[in-house]
Amino acid sequence: MKNNHQFTRVFDILAYQQHRYPQERAINIFSHNHWQPTSIARFRALVDQVSCWLLNKRLKPGDMVALMPHQGNLDWLVIDFACQQLGVIVVPLHPTLAQEELTLILAETRPALLIVADTNLLQQVKRYLGKAFRGEVFPLNDPGNTSLQQAYAHRSTARELATLAQRQAAVKPDAIFSILYTSGTSGDPKGTLLTHNNMVSNILFTLAAFPLKAGRKVMSYLPFSHILERSACYAYLACGANIYFVRSRETFVADFQSARPYFSTSVPKVLEKMYDYLQEQTLSQHLLRRVISKWAIKTAQQYNQRAKNGLWLRAKLFIARLLVLNKWKNQLGGKLACMVVGAASLRPEIARMFSAAKIRIREGYGMTETSPLISLNRFSPGLNRFGTVGIPIPALDLKINDENGEGEGEIWVRGPNVTQGYYQRPELNKQVFTDDGWFKTGDVGRMVEGRFLQITDRKKDIFKTSAGKYIAPQPLENRLKASPYIAQSLVIGFARPYVIALLVPNFTMLEEWCLRQGIHWTAPPYMVHNIKVREKYRDEVAKVNQELPNYKRIKDFILCEEAWTVANQLLTPTQKPIRKALLFRYEKEINKLFGNN
């Protein structure tokens, strides 16, 4: 990569690809019943046109433009790059933000322009804007809206192009290119400042670590407001891969089957749903097929990519692929070979099963504050370990601070990809940065085999029972979710005498079980109180408790009648349970289990 076209700012990637990997199918969207490609030359032309159109809106360097997308597509990428090369700061917003969060962010950033995904989102947002918002707002996808069409049709003048060139040249690598708001599982949103240097340092590592090369198909389906997907798209462009954008959740499988990608990024929730789907399909089959499918899943979970699997296991895996796993892989187009998973913890048995199906899963760890990667399991032999988040990336210093007797402590990092701090949060910056530049992640972990990082929990989520015992909830929650009948879980016990759990049933699996048991199925709000159903879940919890010391055992549980989602504000946009919201939602039931009035 050492040549005259090395990139130092994010938007330099476009010239870099056109010079080194001139792709005719750089970006692909599904329209009119087929995938329509856009070449890198055409894409650059569109970016310049939109930049010139934005110049006419008198956007100055350092001004902000807020984007509220659902999923990635060509248009969002164009607007993103168009802003960057003008020195305009992009502020991505999750479309699921609550009113008070959106109001706070807009008041803090005061964007000159707010672009939302569609007219429905526009109507929702307009109710929140109030008199404080002075900028222009319009929807991206609206047949009646001409703003973006005008931008694409804009004929750039020589004067505009000259001004654009001046603005591009004035953007320094240490300039802020984006402010990404994150609130985690509690607290007010805080704007993470990321420079071009921050993002470029991570992209360069990604190019070395991801199995990508020019012309390979990659699928993008995570929300474009997520740092993981946005940075991945930059890396795809930098290596000359061909990006295919999924249209919607409803077309997910169809788009994979028609595009037949080689690679994608994901979050654990998507893989868990695929895994659950396979288990649900197993239950709906006749007895022989059900036995075969269960055997195949169990065999796949014995797969160990780091060791030589014995001849007998290799033979069983061959049969499992032939009878079950290959058919499942074909649901994703049949060509998918690699996935990088981040944002939350992935259960090891799911990673093993995907890998046994010849879809190599590599779990990583990162934060918005680190642009985002901190560590990653590699695709090279011997550099992957299931149950860990891999090896820290080069150029990043990482240490486990204040280790306990088991080698666990808070993860601290320092390096070129680490944020400059939080926007207008001087007191918070003092809390999260040490005097010598270490960033405190708030995550607790340890090193396994001396080089693999393992996340054991969030520091703020670890609690002490009234008996004085420390509990890390995440490992317990993952054990509970390993049951095919439990979709989501939250472990509770802070300052309480024992531990209880909130459980969301996998209602599809539960309904199949009820059918086999001769239990009349009605609806989730009633079934969670059914005596036989509760006995079933008591058995599932008991299986988990068998392997736990007494102080960690789940003494009781609450069955929740609805799934936790981003829409009902019980999950973060990265699919983590919002503890504070769940404790409030189920306060009465929780107090009842602990014997409080």
N, C-alpha and C positions, 0 to 999 in steps of 0.2 A: 504493500500500500504506500510505499515511499515514492511519490512522484510529484510532479508540479501541480497536480490537481487534488492533493490532500485537503480534506475539509476541516475547518476550525470553527465554523458556525453551522447550526443545524440546517439552514436553508442552502448552504454550499453543497449539500448532498445531491441536489438536483443536477447541478453542473457536473458533479463527480460521476453520477451514473451515466449521464449522456456522453461523457468523454470515455469512460472505461467500459461500461456495459450498455450500450444504446439499445434499449428494449422497445419493441413494437407493442408488446402487451404488458407494459409496466403496471397498469391499474385496470381492473376488470370489474364491471358491474353488470348484473343480470337485468336485461330489459328486452321487451318484445320477443320473449321466449328463447333468448340466447345470451351468451356472455359477450358483451361489447367491450372491446379493448380501447385503451387510450395509451398512445406511445409516450415515452418520456419527453420527446420534443414537443408534442401537443400539450402535455401536462405543464411543462415550463412556460409555454406560451399563455396558457390559461392563468397561471399564477401571476405572470407579468401584467396581463390584462386587468385582473382583479386588483393588483397593487396600484395600477394607475387609476382605476375607478375609485379606490379608497383615498388616493391623493386628492381627488376632487371633493372629498368629504373633510378635507383639511385636518387629517389625522397627523399629529406630530409625534416624533420619537418620544417614547415613554408613555404615550396615551395607551389606554386599555380597550380591548375588544373582548366581550364575553361571548362564549359559544356554549350552547346547551343542546348537544346532540343526543340521539338515542344510540345509534351504532355508527361505526365508521363508514364512510363512502368517499367517492371522488371529491364531492363538493366540500366536505369538511377539510380534507387535506389541502385543497386549493386555497381555501380561506386562511387556514393555519399558516401555510408558507407565505402567502401574500402579506399577511400581517408581519411575520418575522422579518422579511427583507426590507420592511419600512421602519424597523426598529420599534414597532408597536407590540405591546405586551399582550399575549393571549391568556385569557382567564377561562379555562374550561369549567363548566358547571354541570353537576349531575342533574338530570331532569326530575329526580325524585326528591330534591331538596324541599324541606318544610318551609313554610312561609317565613318564619322568623330567621331561618338560616339564609335564605335567599335575600331577604331584606338587609341583613347584616352585611353580607358579602357585597351587594350592590352599593350600599352606603359607604363601605370601606374603600372599594376600588373605583367607584364612579366611572364606569365604562362609557366611552363615547358611543358605543354601538353594542347592542345585544341581539344576537342571532339565535333563534330557537328552531327546533327540529321541524315543527309543523304548526298548523293553525290551532289544533286542539291545545297544544302546549302553550301557544301564544295567548289564548284566552285565559288559561290557568295562570300564567305568569302576570298578565296585565292586572289581575285582581290584587297582586302582591306589590306592584311597583310603587304606587303612591306618588305623592308630589315630589319626593326627594330625587327620583330618577329623571334626569334631564336628557339622556341619550336617545338615540333612535333605536327602535326595535322592529324586527320583521322576521317572518318564518322562512326557513330554507325551502321546504317542500310545500308549495302552495301554487296551484295552477293560475290563480288570480293575481299572484304577486310577481312583479316584474323586476324586482331589485337585482336578484342574482342573474336573471336572463340579461338584464341591462349590462351587468358587469362582464358577463361572458361575451356579449356583443360589442363591448366598448372597443373603439378603434384608438389605440394609444398613439398620441402625437409624439413627434421627435422631442419636444420639450418635456413631456411627461416621462419619456424613457430616460432622458438625460437626468432628470430629477431623481428618478428611481435608482439609477446607477450611483448617484451621489449618496442617496440614503443607504443603499446597500453597503457602500464603502465605509460609511460612518459607523456601522454596527460593529462593535468590538466583541471579541470572544468572551470577555468577562461581563458583557451586558446581560441584563435580565431578559430572558426570552419568554418566560411564562410564570404565572402564579397559579399554583394548584392548591385548591382548598381541601383540607382534610379535617375531619373531626374525630375519626376513630370511633370507638364504641361509646364514648361519652364526651361531654364538653362542647364548647362553642367551636364553630369552624375557624380554622387558622390557615392563612395563606402561605404556602411554601414557596420561597423564592428560588427559582432555578435559572442558572445562566446557560449560555451556549456551551461554555466549557464543561459545566456539570453534565449536560446531556451527551455531548460529543464523547467525553471520556467513557461513558457507559456504552455508547454505540460501538466504539472501537473494540471494547471487550466482547460485545455481543457478536460482532463479525468473526472474531476468533473462536468463540465458543459454540455458536449455533451451527448446525450442519446445513448451511445455506450456500447457494451459489447461483450465478446468473442463470435465469430461465426457469428455475424451479418454482412450482406453484405453491403459494402459501395462502392460507385462509384466515381472514380476519372477521371475528364475530363478537368480540367483547366491546363494551361501550367505549366510544372514542374519548370520553371524559376521563377514562382510567389511564394512569401513567404507564401501566404495563403495555397496553395495546398501542398507545400513541408512540411510545419509544420503540416498540417492535416494528411498527410501520416505517419509522425512520430507518431502522436497520435493514428492513426488507429493500427499501429503495437504495440504500448504500451498497448493497451487495448485488443489485440487479435482479432480485427475485421478482416474480410476477404475482401481484397482490390480487386476490379475489375477495370481495366483500359479501358476506351473507346478508340477504335482504331483511330477514326478520326471524324471530324465534320459530314462527310457523313454517318457514321454508328451510330451516336449519339442515335437516336431513337431505332434502331435495337438492339444495345448493352444494352440499358436500358430494353427493352422488354425481352431479353433473360436472362439477369443477375437478374432482378427483385430486385434491391437494396432497402435497408431500409433507407439509409442516404446518403447525399452528401453535399459538399460545392459548392457554386456558386458565380457568380458575377451578379449584377442586369441586365446586358445586356442580359444574357441567359434567365432570367425569363421574361424580357420585350419581347424577341422574341417569347417565348411560348405564352405570353398574346396576342401579335399581331397576332400570328397564329390562335388563337381561334377566334379573331375578324374577321380575313380574312375568316375563314371557315364559320362564321355566314353570311357574305355577299354573299357567293356563294350558299347558300341554298335557297330553295323555301320559299315563304312568311311565311307560318305557322312555319316552322322550324326556320326561321330567327327571328320571333317574340319570340319564345320560348327561343332561345339561348340568345337573348338580355335581356330577362327577367331574365334568370338564372344568367347571368353575373352581372346584376344590383342587384339581390338578394344577390349574394355572396359578393358583395362589402359592404353590410350592416352588415356583420358578425363582431361581437365584441367578441374576445376571453377572454377579461378581465371581462366582465359582463355577467349576465345571460340573454341570448337572450329569448325574449318572446315566448310564445307558438305559436303565428301566424308566427313569423319569423322562428322558428324551423321547423314548418310544410312546409314553403316555401323552406327552405334549403334542407329538405329531398327530395322534388320533384325536385329541381334544381340538386341535386346530381344524382338522378335517371335518369333524362332526358338528362343532359349535362355533369356535372362535373366528374362523374365516368368514362365516356367514354374518357374524356380528360386525367384523371389520368392514365387510362390503357395504354395510349401512352407512359408512363414512367415506364411501367412494372406492375403497379397496387399495388405494395408493398411499394412504396416510402412514408415515413411517416414524415420525418424531413429533413430540409435543413437549413444550416447556410450561410447567404449572407453577403459579405463584399466587400471592394475595392471602392465602390461608393454608392451614395444615391439610395435607392429603394423607388419607389412611394408607399405610404401606400395602395392604392386601389389594387395594385398587390399582396401585402402581404396578404391582407384580402381575396382575391379571392382564392389564393393557400390554405390558412388555412381553408376556407370554404369547399374546396375539400378534407379536411383531410390530407393535406400536411403542417405540421406546419413549417412556415417560421420564422426564428429568425435572425433579422438583427444585425450585429455587426460593430464595428469600430476598425480600427487598421492601423498600418503603418509598413513598412519594418523596421523602426528604433525601433519598439517596439516588434518585434519577433513573430507575428505581433499584437496580440490582446491588445486593450485598454479597450474596454467595449463590452458587449454582452447582448442581451435579452435572458433570461433563458427559459428553457422548463418547469420549475416548475410553478404551478398556481400562478397568480398575479405578476409574475416577467417579464412580457412582455408588451410592450406598442407600438402599431403601430405608425410609424412616428418618433420613436427615435432609437438610436443605443444601448440602454440598460443600464445596470448598470456596473460601472467600476469594473474591475476584482480585486479579493483580492490581497493583497501585493503591489498594485499599488496606489500611491498617485496621485490624480488628483485635479486640481483647475482651476477655470475660472478666468483668470487674467484680471484686469482692467475692471471690468464689467461696461456696460453702463446702462441706465435707464431701459432697458428691461431684464437685467440680462445676457446679452451677452458679451463675451470677448474671448480672445485667450485661447485655452486649453493648459495647462502645465501639464506634467506628470513626475513622478519620481518613480523608482522601479527596481527590479531585471531583468526585461525583456527589459530595455531600453539600446540602443546601447552604446558602448564605445566611439562612435564618428565616424567621416568620415575619410577614409583612405587618408593620406597625404593632409588633408585640415585643418590645424591648425587655420586659420583665420575664416573659416566657423564654426568650433567647438566653437570658442569664441562667435559667434553670436547666436548659437542655444542653448547653455547651460548657465544657470545662475551660479553665483559663488557658490551657495548652492545646485547645482545639478539638478535643474529643466530643463527639455527638452521642448523647445517651439515647439509645433507641427505645427504652422502656420494655424491651423484650428480654426474657430470661432464657439462657441457653447454656450449652456446654459443648466441648470438643470431643468427638468420638474418633478413636484411632489416631488422635493427634492432629487431624486435618479436616474432618467432616464436622460441620456445624449442625447441632441439633437444637431446635427450639422447643423448650419445655413449657413455656407459658408467657403471657403478658404479665409484667411486673405488677401492674395495678389490679390484675384479676386474681392474683394469688391472695388467699385470705387465711385467717387464723380462726379456728373454731373456738368456742368458749372454753374448751378443754385445753387450749394452748397448742393445738396441732395445726401445722401449716398444710394447706391443701392447694395444689396446682390443678385447677379445674379442667384445663384443656385435655390432658391425657385421659381423664375419666370420661369426658364428653366424647372423645374419639372411640373409646372402648364401647360406650353405649351405642354409638352410631354404627358400629360394626355389625349390630343386629340388623337383619334385613327388614325388621318390623319397626325400626326407629329411624326416622328421617332427620330429626333435629333434636338437640339436647342442650340443656344448660344446668350446670351443677351449682348449688347454692348452699351456703353454710357459714357465711361471715358472722362471727360473734354468736353463733348458734351452737347448741350442744352436739349436733350431728349434721350429716350431709343429706340433702334431698336433691331431686332433679325435676326440671320441667322437661317433658318428652312430647314431641310431635310425632304421632304415628305415621308410618308409610301407609296411607289409607288404601292404596291399591292392593298392597300385600295383605293388609288386615282384612279387606273385604274377601279376598280369595280364601284366606284362612277360615273366616266365618262360614263361607259357603261349604267348605269341606267338613266343618264341625257341626253343620246343621243349625247355625245361629242365624236368626232372621236379621238381615241387614236393613237399616233404615237410613240414617245420615250421621256424619261425624259428631255433631253436637250431642246426639243421643248415645252413639256407640262408645264414646269415651267414658261413659258412666255404666256401661253394661258390666255386670259382675264377672262374666266369663272372660270378657275382653281384658278387664283389669287383672284377672288371674293370669292370663297369658303374658301380660307385661310384667307382672311380678316374677314370673319364671324367667323372662328375658333379663331382668335386672339381677336376679339371683345368679345367673350364669356369669355376669360381670363381677359380682361380689365375691364369688368363689376364689378369685385370684388376687383379692385385695386384703391388706391388713384391716383390722376392725375399724380403725378411726377413719379410713377412707371409704368405707362401704356406704352405699346409697340406702338410707333407712326407709325412705318413702318417695313417692313421686306424684306428679300432677300430669295427667294426660290433657294436652291442649287440643282444642277442637279445630283450630285453623293453623295453617303453615305460617311461619314467620317469613315475611317478604320485605323487600325494599319499599314496596307500595304501602304496606301498613305500618311502615317506619319501625319495624322490629329487627331489620337487618341493615347493616351499612351497605353502601354501593359495592363493596368488595365481599359481600356475603358473610359478614361476621355478625353474630347476634349482638344486639345492643342491650347490654346487661341492665342498664338503668331503666330502659323502657319496659323490658320484660318483667323486672321486679315490680314496677308500678302497675303493669297490666294485671298481674296475678297476685297482687298484694294480699288480698283477702284469703285466697286459697293457700298461699305460703304461710301466712300467720296461723291459719287453722291447723296445718300440719305440725307446726312448732308449738301448738297449744296456746297461742296468744289470742286475746280478744281484740 
